[in-house]
């Protein structure tokens, strides 16, 4: 799970694509996130609008801009993903972000 600490805002940010991968077990979590982001935007969901992008190390070893969310934003996004893993993931996230 890729995370990054933002000194300016003093909070942890989590890679949304990594969260989607864990919760959905999708073979293409990037595509799942793009579709979910599109649907939430069309619904007027402000969570997507408020997401940030930070450079994080990608699978190829390069630093790439990655959509990230803080703990509060991620809780809202997780509600949009039907998954039996959602509750255990939320508990893990609270421990990491504490």
Gaussian input, Z-matrix of N, CA and C with variables (Angstrom, degrees):
# hf/3-21g

backbone

0 1
 N
 C     1     B1
 C     2     B2     1     A1
 N     3     B3     2     A2     1     D1
 C     4     B4     3     A3     2     D2
 C     5     B5     4     A4     3     D3
 N     6     B6     5     A5     4     D4
 C     7     B7     6     A6     5     D5
 C     8     B8     7     A7     6     D6
 N     9     B9     8     A8     7     D7
 C    10    B10     9     A9     8     D8
 C    11    B11    10    A10     9     D9
 N    12    B12    11    A11    10    D10
 C    13    B13    12    A12    11    D11
 C    14    B14    13    A13    12    D12
 N    15    B15    14    A14    13    D13
 C    16    B16    15    A15    14    D14
 C    17    B17    16    A16    15    D15
 N    18    B18    17    A17    16    D16
 C    19    B19    18    A18    17    D17
 C    20    B20    19    A19    18    D18
 N    21    B21    20    A20    19    D19
 C    22    B22    21    A21    20    D20
 C    23    B23    22    A22    21    D21
 N    24    B24    23    A23    22    D22
 C    25    B25    24    A24    23    D23
 C    26    B26    25    A25    24    D24
 N    27    B27    26    A26    25    D25
 C    28    B28    27    A27    26    D26
 C    29    B29    28    A28    27    D27
 N    30    B30    29    A29    28    D28
 C    31    B31    30    A30    29    D29
 C    32    B32    31    A31    30    D30
 N    33    B33    32    A32    31    D31
 C    34    B34    33    A33    32    D32
 C    35    B35    34    A34    33    D33
 N    36    B36    35    A35    34    D34
 C    37    B37    36    A36    35    D35
 C    38    B38    37    A37    36    D36
 N    39    B39    38    A38    37    D37
 C    40    B40    39    A39    38    D38
 C    41    B41    40    A40    39    D39
 N    42    B42    41    A41    40    D40
 C    43    B43    42    A42    41    D41
 C    44    B44    43    A43    42    D42
 N    45    B45    44    A44    43    D43
 C    46    B46    45    A45    44    D44
 C    47    B47    46    A46    45    D45
 N    48    B48    47    A47    46    D46
 C    49    B49    48    A48    47    D47
 C    50    B50    49    A49    48    D48
 N    51    B51    50    A50    49    D49
 C    52    B52    51    A51    50    D50
 C    53    B53    52    A52    51    D51
 N    54    B54    53    A53    52    D52
 C    55    B55    54    A54    53    D53
 C    56    B56    55    A55    54    D54
 N    57    B57    56    A56    55    D55
 C    58    B58    57    A57    56    D56
 C    59    B59    58    A58    57    D57
 N    60    B60    59    A59    58    D58
 C    61    B61    60    A60    59    D59
 C    62    B62    61    A61    60    D60
 N    63    B63    62    A62    61    D61
 C    64    B64    63    A63    62    D62
 C    65    B65    64    A64    63    D63
 N    66    B66    65    A65    64    D64
 C    67    B67    66    A66    65    D65
 C    68    B68    67    A67    66    D66
 N    69    B69    68    A68    67    D67
 C    70    B70    69    A69    68    D68
 C    71    B71    70    A70    69    D69
 N    72    B72    71    A71    70    D70
 C    73    B73    72    A72    71    D71
 C    74    B74    73    A73    72    D72
 N    75    B75    74    A74    73    D73
 C    76    B76    75    A75    74    D74
 C    77    B77    76    A76    75    D75
 N    78    B78    77    A77    76    D76
 C    79    B79    78    A78    77    D77
 C    80    B80    79    A79    78    D78
 N    81    B81    80    A80    79    D79
 C    82    B82    81    A81    80    D80
 C    83    B83    82    A82    81    D81
 N    84    B84    83    A83    82    D82
 C    85    B85    84    A84    83    D83
 C    86    B86    85    A85    84    D84
 N    87    B87    86    A86    85    D85
 C    88    B88    87    A87    86    D86
 C    89    B89    88    A88    87    D87
 N    90    B90    89    A89    88    D88
 C    91    B91    90    A90    89    D89
 C    92    B92    91    A91    90    D90
 N    93    B93    92    A92    91    D91
 C    94    B94    93    A93    92    D92
 C    95    B95    94    A94    93    D93
 N    96    B96    95    A95    94    D94
 C    97    B97    96    A96    95    D95
 C    98    B98    97    A97    96    D96
 N    99    B99    98    A98    97    D97
 C   100   B100    99    A99    98    D98
 C   101   B101   100   A100    99    D99
 N   102   B102   101   A101   100   D100
 C   103   B103   102   A102   101   D101
 C   104   B104   103   A103   102   D102
 N   105   B105   104   A104   103   D103
 C   106   B106   105   A105   104   D104
 C   107   B107   106   A106   105   D105
 N   108   B108   107   A107   106   D106
 C   109   B109   108   A108   107   D107
 C   110   B110   109   A109   108   D108
 N   111   B111   110   A110   109   D109
 C   112   B112   111   A111   110   D110
 C   113   B113   112   A112   111   D111
 N   114   B114   113   A113   112   D112
 C   115   B115   114   A114   113   D113
 C   116   B116   115   A115   114   D114
 N   117   B117   116   A116   115   D115
 C   118   B118   117   A117   116   D116
 C   119   B119   118   A118   117   D117
 N   120   B120   119   A119   118   D118
 C   121   B121   120   A120   119   D119
 C   122   B122   121   A121   120   D120
 N   123   B123   122   A122   121   D121
 C   124   B124   123   A123   122   D122
 C   125   B125   124   A124   123   D123
 N   126   B126   125   A125   124   D124
 C   127   B127   126   A126   125   D125
 C   128   B128   127   A127   126   D126
 N   129   B129   128   A128   127   D127
 C   130   B130   129   A129   128   D128
 C   131   B131   130   A130   129   D129
 N   132   B132   131   A131   130   D130
 C   133   B133   132   A132   131   D131
 C   134   B134   133   A133   132   D132
 N   135   B135   134   A134   133   D133
 C   136   B136   135   A135   134   D134
 C   137   B137   136   A136   135   D135
 N   138   B138   137   A137   136   D136
 C   139   B139   138   A138   137   D137
 C   140   B140   139   A139   138   D138
 N   141   B141   140   A140   139   D139
 C   142   B142   141   A141   140   D140
 C   143   B143   142   A142   141   D141
 N   144   B144   143   A143   142   D142
 C   145   B145   144   A144   143   D143
 C   146   B146   145   A145   144   D144
 N   147   B147   146   A146   145   D145
 C   148   B148   147   A147   146   D146
 C   149   B149   148   A148   147   D147
 N   150   B150   149   A149   148   D148
 C   151   B151   150   A150   149   D149
 C   152   B152   151   A151   150   D150
 N   153   B153   152   A152   151   D151
 C   154   B154   153   A153   152   D152
 C   155   B155   154   A154   153   D153
 N   156   B156   155   A155   154   D154
 C   157   B157   156   A156   155   D155
 C   158   B158   157   A157   156   D156
 N   159   B159   158   A158   157   D157
 C   160   B160   159   A159   158   D158
 C   161   B161   160   A160   159   D159
 N   162   B162   161   A161   160   D160
 C   163   B163   162   A162   161   D161
 C   164   B164   163   A163   162   D162
 N   165   B165   164   A164   163   D163
 C   166   B166   165   A165   164   D164
 C   167   B167   166   A166   165   D165
 N   168   B168   167   A167   166   D166
 C   169   B169   168   A168   167   D167
 C   170   B170   169   A169   168   D168
 N   171   B171   170   A170   169   D169
 C   172   B172   171   A171   170   D170
 C   173   B173   172   A172   171   D171
 N   174   B174   173   A173   172   D172
 C   175   B175   174   A174   173   D173
 C   176   B176   175   A175   174   D174
 N   177   B177   176   A176   175   D175
 C   178   B178   177   A177   176   D176
 C   179   B179   178   A178   177   D177
 N   180   B180   179   A179   178   D178
 C   181   B181   180   A180   179   D179
 C   182   B182   181   A181   180   D180
 N   183   B183   182   A182   181   D181
 C   184   B184   183   A183   182   D182
 C   185   B185   184   A184   183   D183
 N   186   B186   185   A185   184   D184
 C   187   B187   186   A186   185   D185
 C   188   B188   187   A187   186   D186
 N   189   B189   188   A188   187   D187
 C   190   B190   189   A189   188   D188
 C   191   B191   190   A190   189   D189
 N   192   B192   191   A191   190   D190
 C   193   B193   192   A192   191   D191
 C   194   B194   193   A193   192   D192
 N   195   B195   194   A194   193   D193
 C   196   B196   195   A195   194   D194
 C   197   B197   196   A196   195   D195
 N   198   B198   197   A197   196   D196
 C   199   B199   198   A198   197   D197
 C   200   B200   199   A199   198   D198
 N   201   B201   200   A200   199   D199
 C   202   B202   201   A201   200   D200
 C   203   B203   202   A202   201   D201
 N   204   B204   203   A203   202   D202
 C   205   B205   204   A204   203   D203
 C   206   B206   205   A205   204   D204
 N   207   B207   206   A206   205   D205
 C   208   B208   207   A207   206   D206
 C   209   B209   208   A208   207   D207
 N   210   B210   209   A209   208   D208
 C   211   B211   210   A210   209   D209
 C   212   B212   211   A211   210   D210
 N   213   B213   212   A212   211   D211
 C   214   B214   213   A213   212   D212
 C   215   B215   214   A214   213   D213
 N   216   B216   215   A215   214   D214
 C   217   B217   216   A216   215   D215
 C   218   B218   217   A217   216   D216
 N   219   B219   218   A218   217   D217
 C   220   B220   219   A219   218   D218
 C   221   B221   220   A220   219   D219
 N   222   B222   221   A221   220   D220
 C   223   B223   222   A222   221   D221
 C   224   B224   223   A223   222   D222
 N   225   B225   224   A224   223   D223
 C   226   B226   225   A225   224   D224
 C   227   B227   226   A226   225   D225
 N   228   B228   227   A227   226   D226
 C   229   B229   228   A228   227   D227
 C   230   B230   229   A229   228   D228
 N   231   B231   230   A230   229   D229
 C   232   B232   231   A231   230   D230
 C   233   B233   232   A232   231   D231
 N   234   B234   233   A233   232   D232
 C   235   B235   234   A234   233   D233
 C   236   B236   235   A235   234   D234
 N   237   B237   236   A236   235   D235
 C   238   B238   237   A237   236   D236
 C   239   B239   238   A238   237   D237
 N   240   B240   239   A239   238   D238
 C   241   B241   240   A240   239   D239
 C   242   B242   241   A241   240   D240
 N   243   B243   242   A242   241   D241
 C   244   B244   243   A243   242   D242
 C   245   B245   244   A244   243   D243
 N   246   B246   245   A245   244   D244
 C   247   B247   246   A246   245   D245
 C   248   B248   247   A247   246   D246
 N   249   B249   248   A248   247   D247
 C   250   B250   249   A249   248   D248
 C   251   B251   250   A250   249   D249
 N   252   B252   251   A251   250   D250
 C   253   B253   252   A252   251   D251
 C   254   B254   253   A253   252   D252
 N   255   B255   254   A254   253   D253
 C   256   B256   255   A255   254   D254
 C   257   B257   256   A256   255   D255
 N   258   B258   257   A257   256   D256
 C   259   B259   258   A258   257   D257
 C   260   B260   259   A259   258   D258
 N   261   B261   260   A260   259   D259
 C   262   B262   261   A261   260   D260
 C   263   B263   262   A262   261   D261
 N   264   B264   263   A263   262   D262
 C   265   B265   264   A264   263   D263
 C   266   B266   265   A265   264   D264
 N   267   B267   266   A266   265   D265
 C   268   B268   267   A267   266   D266
 C   269   B269   268   A268   267   D267
 N   270   B270   269   A269   268   D268
 C   271   B271   270   A270   269   D269
 C   272   B272   271   A271   270   D270
 N   273   B273   272   A272   271   D271
 C   274   B274   273   A273   272   D272
 C   275   B275   274   A274   273   D273
 N   276   B276   275   A275   274   D274
 C   277   B277   276   A276   275   D275
 C   278   B278   277   A277   276   D276
 N   279   B279   278   A278   277   D277
 C   280   B280   279   A279   278   D278
 C   281   B281   280   A280   279   D279
 N   282   B282   281   A281   280   D280
 C   283   B283   282   A282   281   D281
 C   284   B284   283   A283   282   D282
 N   285   B285   284   A284   283   D283
 C   286   B286   285   A285   284   D284
 C   287   B287   286   A286   285   D285
 N   288   B288   287   A287   286   D286
 C   289   B289   288   A288   287   D287
 C   290   B290   289   A289   288   D288
 N   291   B291   290   A290   289   D289
 C   292   B292   291   A291   290   D290
 C   293   B293   292   A292   291   D291

   B1=1.4434
   B2=1.5230
   B3=1.3081
   B4=1.4646
   B5=1.5326
   B6=1.3036
   B7=1.4574
   B8=1.5253
   B9=1.3276
   B10=1.4590
   B11=1.5282
   B12=1.3155
   B13=1.4574
   B14=1.5238
   B15=1.3228
   B16=1.4599
   B17=1.5257
   B18=1.3267
   B19=1.4686
   B20=1.5230
   B21=1.3203
   B22=1.4617
   B23=1.5371
   B24=1.3267
   B25=1.4615
   B26=1.5286
   B27=1.3267
   B28=1.4669
   B29=1.5287
   B30=1.3264
   B31=1.4596
   B32=1.5170
   B33=1.3264
   B34=1.4563
   B35=1.5241
   B36=1.3229
   B37=1.4634
   B38=1.5277
   B39=1.3154
   B40=1.4630
   B41=1.5202
   B42=1.3169
   B43=1.4591
   B44=1.5236
   B45=1.3137
   B46=1.4551
   B47=1.5279
   B48=1.3081
   B49=1.4659
   B50=1.5275
   B51=1.3281
   B52=1.4637
   B53=1.5231
   B54=1.3173
   B55=1.4685
   B56=1.5253
   B57=1.3254
   B58=1.4663
   B59=1.5260
   B60=1.3130
   B61=1.4677
   B62=1.5299
   B63=1.3193
   B64=1.4636
   B65=1.5260
   B66=1.3199
   B67=1.4645
   B68=1.5228
   B69=1.3198
   B70=1.4671
   B71=1.5237
   B72=1.3190
   B73=1.4662
   B74=1.5238
   B75=1.3340
   B76=1.4547
   B77=1.5283
   B78=1.3246
   B79=1.4629
   B80=1.5253
   B81=1.3472
   B82=1.4615
   B83=1.5362
   B84=1.3452
   B85=1.4652
   B86=1.5209
   B87=1.3373
   B88=1.4676
   B89=1.5251
   B90=1.3315
   B91=1.4633
   B92=1.5343
   B93=1.3198
   B94=1.4648
   B95=1.5278
   B96=1.3419
   B97=1.4622
   B98=1.5271
   B99=1.3357
   B100=1.4663
   B101=1.5254
   B102=1.3315
   B103=1.4610
   B104=1.5331
   B105=1.3165
   B106=1.4597
   B107=1.5257
   B108=1.3332
   B109=1.4638
   B110=1.5249
   B111=1.3247
   B112=1.4659
   B113=1.5298
   B114=1.3330
   B115=1.4613
   B116=1.5307
   B117=1.3337
   B118=1.4632
   B119=1.5311
   B120=1.3247
   B121=1.4641
   B122=1.5250
   B123=1.3286
   B124=1.4671
   B125=1.5259
   B126=1.3469
   B127=1.4623
   B128=1.5288
   B129=1.3325
   B130=1.4557
   B131=1.5170
   B132=1.3198
   B133=1.4528
   B134=1.5326
   B135=1.3192
   B136=1.4653
   B137=1.5268
   B138=1.3186
   B139=1.4635
   B140=1.5182
   B141=1.3212
   B142=1.4630
   B143=1.5170
   B144=1.3060
   B145=1.4598
   B146=1.5223
   B147=1.3229
   B148=1.4621
   B149=1.5281
   B150=1.3147
   B151=1.4683
   B152=1.5268
   B153=1.3125
   B154=1.4604
   B155=1.5214
   B156=1.3055
   B157=1.4625
   B158=1.5233
   B159=1.3111
   B160=1.4623
   B161=1.5211
   B162=1.3092
   B163=1.4613
   B164=1.5225
   B165=1.3367
   B166=1.4659
   B167=1.5178
   B168=1.3210
   B169=1.4601
   B170=1.5259
   B171=1.3204
   B172=1.4652
   B173=1.5298
   B174=1.3123
   B175=1.4646
   B176=1.5234
   B177=1.3456
   B178=1.4647
   B179=1.5282
   B180=1.3358
   B181=1.4653
   B182=1.5194
   B183=1.3182
   B184=1.4620
   B185=1.5155
   B186=1.3266
   B187=1.4597
   B188=1.5272
   B189=1.3310
   B190=1.4561
   B191=1.5280
   B192=1.3480
   B193=1.4543
   B194=1.5230
   B195=1.3114
   B196=1.4544
   B197=1.5252
   B198=1.3212
   B199=1.4633
   B200=1.5241
   B201=1.3268
   B202=1.4528
   B203=1.5271
   B204=1.3202
   B205=1.4614
   B206=1.5195
   B207=1.3313
   B208=1.4586
   B209=1.5250
   B210=1.3176
   B211=1.4522
   B212=1.5355
   B213=1.2991
   B214=1.4658
   B215=1.5311
   B216=1.3335
   B217=1.4621
   B218=1.5296
   B219=1.3295
   B220=1.4574
   B221=1.5273
   B222=1.3256
   B223=1.4607
   B224=1.5287
   B225=1.3146
   B226=1.4745
   B227=1.5283
   B228=1.3343
   B229=1.4664
   B230=1.5227
   B231=1.3235
   B232=1.4643
   B233=1.5261
   B234=1.3190
   B235=1.4641
   B236=1.5220
   B237=1.3212
   B238=1.4646
   B239=1.5189
   B240=1.3335
   B241=1.4639
   B242=1.5281
   B243=1.3324
   B244=1.4676
   B245=1.5346
   B246=1.3291
   B247=1.4612
   B248=1.5228
   B249=1.3330
   B250=1.4609
   B251=1.5397
   B252=1.3170
   B253=1.4600
   B254=1.5327
   B255=1.3281
   B256=1.4602
   B257=1.5211
   B258=1.3149
   B259=1.4704
   B260=1.5279
   B261=1.3460
   B262=1.4699
   B263=1.5371
   B264=1.3242
   B265=1.4618
   B266=1.5214
   B267=1.3275
   B268=1.4637
   B269=1.5242
   B270=1.3265
   B271=1.4705
   B272=1.5332
   B273=1.3337
   B274=1.4603
   B275=1.5207
   B276=1.3249
   B277=1.4641
   B278=1.5345
   B279=1.3180
   B280=1.4587
   B281=1.5256
   B282=1.3238
   B283=1.4655
   B284=1.5286
   B285=1.3179
   B286=1.4640
   B287=1.5262
   B288=1.3273
   B289=1.4579
   B290=1.5277
   B291=1.3116
   B292=1.4758
   B293=1.5147
   A1=107.88
   A2=116.12
   A3=119.32
   A4=110.07
   A5=114.58
   A6=121.53
   A7=108.07
   A8=115.03
   A9=119.75
   A10=107.94
   A11=115.39
   A12=121.80
   A13=108.12
   A14=116.57
   A15=122.13
   A16=107.92
   A17=115.96
   A18=120.73
   A19=112.22
   A20=116.38
   A21=120.30
   A22=111.61
   A23=116.59
   A24=121.08
   A25=112.70
   A26=116.06
   A27=123.42
   A28=112.00
   A29=115.10
   A30=119.93
   A31=110.41
   A32=114.10
   A33=121.90
   A34=109.84
   A35=114.62
   A36=121.90
   A37=107.94
   A38=116.05
   A39=123.47
   A40=109.50
   A41=116.81
   A42=121.62
   A43=109.04
   A44=116.96
   A45=121.19
   A46=110.80
   A47=117.34
   A48=120.58
   A49=110.19
   A50=117.70
   A51=120.14
   A52=111.22
   A53=116.94
   A54=121.24
   A55=109.79
   A56=116.26
   A57=120.86
   A58=109.94
   A59=117.25
   A60=121.22
   A61=110.90
   A62=116.97
   A63=120.93
   A64=111.10
   A65=116.26
   A66=119.90
   A67=113.76
   A68=117.40
   A69=120.03
   A70=113.82
   A71=117.36
   A72=121.73
   A73=111.32
   A74=115.62
   A75=122.06
   A76=109.81
   A77=116.24
   A78=120.40
   A79=110.59
   A80=116.43
   A81=120.81
   A82=109.11
   A83=116.40
   A84=119.25
   A85=113.54
   A86=117.56
   A87=119.84
   A88=110.50
   A89=116.35
   A90=120.55
   A91=110.40
   A92=116.84
   A93=120.80
   A94=109.46
   A95=117.15
   A96=121.01
   A97=110.93
   A98=118.32
   A99=120.60
   A100=110.91
   A101=116.86
   A102=121.82
   A103=110.60
   A104=117.21
   A105=121.33
   A106=110.51
   A107=116.09
   A108=120.80
   A109=110.53
   A110=116.77
   A111=121.47
   A112=110.32
   A113=116.86
   A114=121.15
   A115=110.83
   A116=117.16
   A117=120.63
   A118=111.48
   A119=116.65
   A120=120.84
   A121=110.27
   A122=116.37
   A123=120.78
   A124=111.79
   A125=116.10
   A126=120.87
   A127=111.75
   A128=116.77
   A129=120.98
   A130=113.49
   A131=117.25
   A132=121.86
   A133=110.02
   A134=117.21
   A135=122.55
   A136=112.79
   A137=117.76
   A138=120.36
   A139=110.73
   A140=116.87
   A141=121.04
   A142=110.37
   A143=116.81
   A144=121.65
   A145=111.34
   A146=116.47
   A147=121.27
   A148=113.91
   A149=118.36
   A150=120.69
   A151=109.88
   A152=114.87
   A153=122.04
   A154=109.57
   A155=115.82
   A156=121.59
   A157=107.81
   A158=115.51
   A159=121.87
   A160=108.07
   A161=115.12
   A162=118.81
   A163=108.23
   A164=114.02
   A165=121.44
   A166=107.63
   A167=114.90
   A168=119.69
   A169=109.20
   A170=116.28
   A171=123.05
   A172=110.04
   A173=115.90
   A174=121.24
   A175=112.00
   A176=116.86
   A177=120.24
   A178=112.48
   A179=116.72
   A180=120.91
   A181=114.25
   A182=117.69
   A183=121.04
   A184=110.49
   A185=115.90
   A186=121.43
   A187=107.82
   A188=116.26
   A189=121.20
   A190=110.02
   A191=115.12
   A192=119.11
   A193=109.41
   A194=115.60
   A195=122.45
   A196=108.88
   A197=116.60
   A198=119.71
   A199=108.52
   A200=115.18
   A201=120.88
   A202=109.48
   A203=115.11
   A204=121.13
   A205=108.38
   A206=114.97
   A207=118.30
   A208=107.85
   A209=116.18
   A210=120.87
   A211=112.06
   A212=117.41
   A213=121.18
   A214=111.23
   A215=116.68
   A216=120.67
   A217=110.85
   A218=114.90
   A219=119.32
   A220=111.50
   A221=117.63
   A222=119.90
   A223=110.26
   A224=116.71
   A225=120.58
   A226=111.17
   A227=116.59
   A228=119.59
   A229=111.49
   A230=116.57
   A231=120.53
   A232=110.76
   A233=116.96
   A234=120.31
   A235=111.89
   A236=117.68
   A237=122.34
   A238=112.70
   A239=116.91
   A240=121.17
   A241=108.40
   A242=117.25
   A243=118.87
   A244=110.08
   A245=115.53
   A246=118.86
   A247=110.07
   A248=116.83
   A249=119.51
   A250=112.09
   A251=116.58
   A252=120.92
   A253=112.50
   A254=117.28
   A255=120.68
   A256=112.51
   A257=117.92
   A258=120.43
   A259=111.91
   A260=119.48
   A261=118.90
   A262=112.18
   A263=116.33
   A264=119.32
   A265=110.52
   A266=117.21
   A267=120.36
   A268=110.81
   A269=116.61
   A270=120.26
   A271=111.01
   A272=116.48
   A273=120.14
   A274=110.83
   A275=116.08
   A276=121.34
   A277=111.06
   A278=117.69
   A279=121.29
   A280=110.01
   A281=117.40
   A282=121.07
   A283=111.23
   A284=116.86
   A285=121.10
   A286=111.20
   A287=116.39
   A288=120.86
   A289=113.35
   A290=116.85
   A291=119.58
   A292=112.15
   D1=118.99
   D2=179.18
   D3=-83.79
   D4=129.01
   D5=177.14
   D6=-132.85
   D7=160.47
   D8=177.22
   D9=-146.92
   D10=139.45
   D11=176.96
   D12=-93.17
   D13=128.65
   D14=177.96
   D15=-102.97
   D16=108.39
   D17=-178.65
   D18=-63.46
   D19=-35.71
   D20=-177.44
   D21=-62.93
   D22=-45.47
   D23=-178.61
   D24=-96.88
   D25=-7.16
   D26=179.81
   D27=53.43
   D28=55.55
   D29=176.49
   D30=-154.51
   D31=160.55
   D32=177.05
   D33=-85.28
   D34=144.47
   D35=172.26
   D36=-122.44
   D37=143.28
   D38=-177.19
   D39=-115.83
   D40=141.36
   D41=175.86
   D42=-66.31
   D43=120.35
   D44=-178.13
   D45=-65.54
   D46=-39.82
   D47=-179.86
   D48=-62.33
   D49=-38.82
   D50=177.66
   D51=-64.88
   D52=-39.83
   D53=178.32
   D54=-64.14
   D55=-45.53
   D56=178.28
   D57=-58.95
   D58=-42.32
   D59=-179.49
   D60=-61.06
   D61=-43.39
   D62=-179.31
   D63=-66.73
   D64=-45.13
   D65=-174.37
   D66=-75.24
   D67=-33.47
   D68=-173.15
   D69=-103.88
   D70=-19.57
   D71=-172.47
   D72=54.95
   D73=29.17
   D74=179.57
   D75=-66.38
   D76=145.17
   D77=175.37
   D78=-75.48
   D79=-17.09
   D80=178.54
   D81=-138.31
   D82=77.78
   D83=-177.23
   D84=-63.43
   D85=-26.60
   D86=177.05
   D87=-63.44
   D88=-44.51
   D89=179.45
   D90=-66.40
   D91=-39.76
   D92=178.00
   D93=-60.40
   D94=-45.29
   D95=-179.78
   D96=-65.25
   D97=-42.12
   D98=178.20
   D99=-57.88
   D100=-45.53
   D101=-179.04
   D102=-67.15
   D103=-43.44
   D104=178.78
   D105=-63.55
   D106=-42.90
   D107=179.02
   D108=-61.66
   D109=-42.14
   D110=178.50
   D111=-62.31
   D112=-46.64
   D113=-178.65
   D114=-63.38
   D115=-44.69
   D116=-179.59
   D117=-65.73
   D118=-37.43
   D119=177.79
   D120=-63.88
   D121=-44.18
   D122=178.60
   D123=-62.09
   D124=-31.72
   D125=178.54
   D126=-79.44
   D127=-7.34
   D128=-179.19
   D129=82.26
   D130=20.12
   D131=-179.88
   D132=-69.91
   D133=118.82
   D134=-176.99
   D135=-74.44
   D136=-16.20
   D137=-179.62
   D138=-58.89
   D139=-42.97
   D140=-179.87
   D141=-65.79
   D142=-41.72
   D143=179.86
   D144=-60.57
   D145=-35.43
   D146=-175.94
   D147=-87.12
   D148=-1.33
   D149=179.15
   D150=-69.29
   D151=147.81
   D152=179.30
   D153=-105.18
   D154=172.32
   D155=171.96
   D156=-131.36
   D157=130.01
   D158=176.47
   D159=-125.87
   D160=155.51
   D161=174.24
   D162=-78.56
   D163=126.55
   D164=178.07
   D165=-134.81
   D166=155.04
   D167=179.94
   D168=-68.94
   D169=125.07
   D170=179.47
   D171=-89.25
   D172=174.71
   D173=-179.13
   D174=-58.76
   D175=-29.41
   D176=179.91
   D177=-83.97
   D178=3.26
   D179=177.66
   D180=88.79
   D181=-7.29
   D182=-179.60
   D183=-88.35
   D184=153.53
   D185=176.16
   D186=-84.39
   D187=119.07
   D188=-177.92
   D189=-129.98
   D190=148.28
   D191=175.64
   D192=-62.69
   D193=131.02
   D194=-175.94
   D195=-131.74
   D196=133.54
   D197=174.97
   D198=-65.82
   D199=130.44
   D200=-179.90
   D201=-130.87
   D202=160.75
   D203=177.06
   D204=-139.94
   D205=146.75
   D206=174.11
   D207=-80.15
   D208=179.92
   D209=-174.65
   D210=-59.16
   D211=-45.55
   D212=-178.75
   D213=-63.26
   D214=-46.51
   D215=179.26
   D216=-62.41
   D217=-40.14
   D218=-177.83
   D219=-66.07
   D220=-38.96
   D221=175.97
   D222=-57.02
   D223=-42.17
   D224=179.87
   D225=-67.08
   D226=-41.89
   D227=179.48
   D228=-65.61
   D229=-40.34
   D230=-178.43
   D231=-60.18
   D232=-32.74
   D233=178.00
   D234=-63.24
   D235=-21.75
   D236=-179.46
   D237=-88.96
   D238=-2.58
   D239=-177.60
   D240=-115.29
   D241=109.42
   D242=178.86
   D243=-70.19
   D244=114.76
   D245=-178.02
   D246=-158.78
   D247=134.90
   D248=174.47
   D249=-68.95
   D250=-13.02
   D251=-179.36
   D252=-87.93
   D253=-3.52
   D254=-173.91
   D255=-61.10
   D256=-48.25
   D257=-175.85
   D258=-65.51
   D259=-48.12
   D260=176.62
   D261=-60.59
   D262=-34.60
   D263=179.21
   D264=-66.76
   D265=-42.56
   D266=177.92
   D267=-59.36
   D268=-42.10
   D269=179.17
   D270=-63.01
   D271=-41.55
   D272=177.20
   D273=-62.91
   D274=-43.29
   D275=-177.54
   D276=-62.11
   D277=-39.94
   D278=178.83
   D279=-62.39
   D280=-40.39
   D281=179.22
   D282=-65.95
   D283=-41.61
   D284=-178.48
   D285=-68.31
   D286=-41.57
   D287=-174.53
   D288=-81.70
   D289=-6.06
   D290=-177.90
   D291=-74.23

